[in-house]
Amino acid sequence: MPLDPRQRIVSSVPERATVFKSAMSPLGLTFNTVEARLGEDAARRSVREQYSVIFKSGDDLRQDQLVLQIIMLMDKLLQEQGLDLKLTPYRALATGPGQGLVERVPDCQPLAQVLKENSNDIRRYLEHLHPAPDAQYRIDPTVLETYVKSCAGYCVAMYLLGVGDRHNDNLMLRSNGALFHIDFGYLFGRDPKPLPPPMKLSKEMIEAMGGADSQSHIQFRIWCCEAFNILRARSNLILNLLMLMVDAQIQDLRGEHDVLTVAKKFRLDLNNEEASRYFQKLINESTEAIVPQIVDRLHDVAQYWRA
């Protein structure tokens, strides 16, 4: 398996093949695999597992691959400081300038589909999968915490990298409550949509935490600020890695000015307390932005007619 050399492909699963609703019509493919490192004889006796991938043609996945590697690095840096924000750094591999493979994360749905099927209520979806009648909001507290933590982690990561074109079809929600982002076609502040907010944080996402005045939302803000300051302390590592990739002909990494754009987002001129207040303002700007809500509705209409 090119995405994970530890896995040896045994056969395909044709009944699970699919074509996704997207401009490039990517293919969903599933394979039966075994652990390649076990040796040939042992592999025959090992339990087969299914590994699903998405094959994309027409997209330069080198940019996605870079973003996902940086998210993996951010996740490691946060966990080294004892902060696990339940990120989902799946694998991507560019097999050519305009094609590649993306690992398909199991048990997840686009946030747009979750909202459509649950009357714009993310909590209803989580309650259905993980009911806990005696808990607050009738959801397993661990699942709700995973949701809130993952929202915080991706808000910080997407803000720092200036990821654009954020809509509910490229946000995914796992069955365990973890939210994550996909499709990184626009970076460093570039966005095809007008007046993008600092980060994707819709009112539906906030309501799923219990609302703006809830304890979960307060904790979300605390985790955001804590993650922001942890990554600021290791900003040199992230910026140096981006600088090394400037000559790699990645679509949106066009020169040192793009790296400087990321450097400015770290606000290294502020101390930790000032940086926390600054990030709180960014959260407020994102939740109060009106244009993204209109764009989301227009995107939903476009997806409906495309289907």
N, C-alpha and C positions, 0 to 999 in steps of 0.2 A: 504494500500500500504506500504510494508516494507520500501521502500526508503523514503517515506513521510507519516507519520501516520495521517496527516491532511486529506489525501485523502482516501475515501472508494471506493473499486472496486465494480462496478455494473455489468459489463459484459466485455467480451473480444471482440476485433475487428479482427476476423480471416483473413479478406482480406488484412490486413496490416502486417501480419506476414511475416518474411523474414529470410533468412540465409545469413550471411555476408561472403565475401571472406576473410578468414583469416585462419591461421593454425589450430585454435581450432573450426572454424565454429560456432561462437556465433549466438544466435537466437535474432531476433528483434521482440518484442511483444508489442501490444498496447491494452490498457484497457480504458473503459469508467469509469470515476470516478466522485464522488460528494464530497463536503466538509463534512468530517465525523463529525466535531465539531458542525454542525448545528442541530444535533438531527435527529432521524429517520424520523419523519413526515416531517420536513423541508427539509431533504435531498431528499425526493421523489419529492418535488416541485422545487428543485434547478436545475439550468442549468447544464447539464452534460458536462464534459470536457474530452479530451483524454490525457492520460499519457502514454508515450512510454518508454520502458525499453529495455536493452540488457541483456540477460541471458548468462553468460559465464560458461563453464565447462572445467576444466583443467588448469585454472589460479587461483593463490592465490591473491584474490582481497584485502587482508589486506594491501598490499603495496600501491595499488592504493588509497585505502581509506585514508591511512596516508598522502600521497602526496596531495590529494585533500583537506584534512582538513588543511594542512599547507598553501596551496594556499588561502583558505578562510581566514586564519589568516593574511597572507600577504596583501590580499586585504583590510581587515579591518584596518590594521596598516597604509597602504598607504592613505586610505580615511580619516582616522583621521587627517592626515596632509594635507588634501585638494587635494590629488592627486588620481584621479579616472582613472585607466588605463584599464578600460573596460574588466576586467578578467571575465572568465566564469567558476566559481567553481561549476560544476555539482556534483550530489550526486553519491556515490558508497557504496555498502553494501556487505561485505563478509558474505554469508550464510553458509559457510563451508570452510574447508581448501583448497578445490580446485574448488570452485564455488561461484557465487554471482551475484548480480544485479547492473547494471549501468544505471543511468538516461540517456535517449537519448535526447540530446539537439535538439530542433526543428529548421527547416530552416537552415540546414548547410550541407556542402559537404566536403569530404576529399580534401585537397589542390591538391593532385595528379589528382583528377578528374577535378577540376577547371582548372588546367593548361592544361590538355589534351583536354578539350572541348573549350578552348579559346586561342589556339595557344601559350601556355606558357605565357599568359598575364593576370595577376590578375586584372589589371585595366579595361580590356575589360569586365570581369565578373561584376565588381562593376558598371561600366558605364551602362551596360545593365539593371541592377536591379534598379539603382538610377541615371538616367540621369539628368544632369544639364548643358545644352548647354553653358550657360554663365559663368560657373565656371571653374577654372583651372582643366585641365585633363577631363573636361566634366562630373565630378562625384560630387554628393552632398558633399559639404565640411564636413558636419557632419559625413558622412559615411567614408570618407577618414581619418578624424581625429580619428575615432573609430578604424580603421584598424591600423594606426600608433601607437596609444596608446597601443592597445592590443599586438602588436609585441614587444613593449618596455617592457611591464609588464611580458610577458612570457619569454623573453630573460633573464631578471634578475632572475626570479623564477627558471627557468630550469638550469641556470648556478649555482646558489647557491646550489641546491639539486643534482647537478651532474647527471641529467637525461640523459640516453643514448638511443641508438637505435632510434634516431630522423630521420625520413624520411617523405616524403610528404603524406603518407597514415595515419600517426598518428598526422598530423596537420590538423585541421578542420577550415573552413571559414564559418562564419554565413552570412546570407543574409544582415544583418545590417553592415557588414564590420569587425566584431570582429573575430579575429583569436584566436584559443586556441589549447592546446595540449591534447592528450589522450594516454592511454596505457603506464603505467609507470612500465615496467618490469625490468628496469635497473636503479639503483640509485648510487649516491656517486662515480661517475667517472667510474663505470663499463659500458662497451659497447661491444657488439658482433662485431662491425665493427672497422676496423683499423684506427688509427690516427683521432679520433673524434675531431671536433672543440670545443671551449669553449661553444658555443651555436649554435642553428640551425638558420642560417641567410643566406639564399640563394640569389643569384643575382636576381632571379625573385621577391623575397620579397622586395628587395631594389628598383628594377625598378618600382614596384607598388607604391612606395612612391614618385616617380618622378626622381629616380636616386640618385647617391651618392652625387651630388652637389646641390640637391634640398633643399628648405626650410623645407619640410616635413621630409627629412632624417636628417637634422641638428636638428630639433625639437625632432625627435626620439632619437638621441644621448643624448640630454639634459634630456629627460624624463628617459632614462635608468640610467644616472648618479644620477639624483635626487632620483629615486626609490632605487637604490643601497645604497645611503647614509641614506635614511630613514630606510631601513631594517637593516643596520649596527648598527644604534642607538638602535634598539630593538633586537639585535642578541641574547642576553641572554635568552629572552623569547623563541625564536625558538629553540635554542640549548638545553635548559632545557626540552622542550617538547620532543625533539628527544631522550634525555637521558632517559626520563621516559619510552620510548618504546623499549629500548635496549633488555629487557628480554621478549619481546612479540613474539619472534620467527618469525619476519618479514624477508622475504627472504634476502634482501640486507642490513638490519640493524643488522649486526652480532656482534657488540661490540662497545666499546667507541671509537675505532679508526675511525669508520665511522662518528661519531659525530665530531671528531677532523678534519676529512676531510672537513666537512661543515664549521667548525670554521675557517679553513685556508682560505676558499674562501671569507669570509667576510673581510679579510685583515684589521684586527683591529689595526695593527701597523701603518696604514696610517691615515693622517687627511683627511677631506672631499675633499679638492682640489686634493691631491695626489691620493685618491681613484677614483675620477672622471677621472683623466688621465689614471689610471690603467685600468678602465673599457673601456675607449676609445680604448686602445690597444687591449683588448679582442674582441671588435667589429671588429677591423681591421683584426685580426687573423681569425675570423670566416668568414668574407666576402671574404678573399683572399685564403681560404683553397681549394685545388684542389681535394683531396681524397673524401670528402663528395659529390662533384658533380658526380664523377664517381660511387660512391656507390648508389646514387639516380637513376642513369640510369640503373644500374644492378638490382636494386629493381623493377623498372618499368617493365623490361623485365621478371623478375620472376613472377610478378603479372599478366602479360599478359598471360604467359603459364599456370599459375594456373587457370585463368578464362576459 
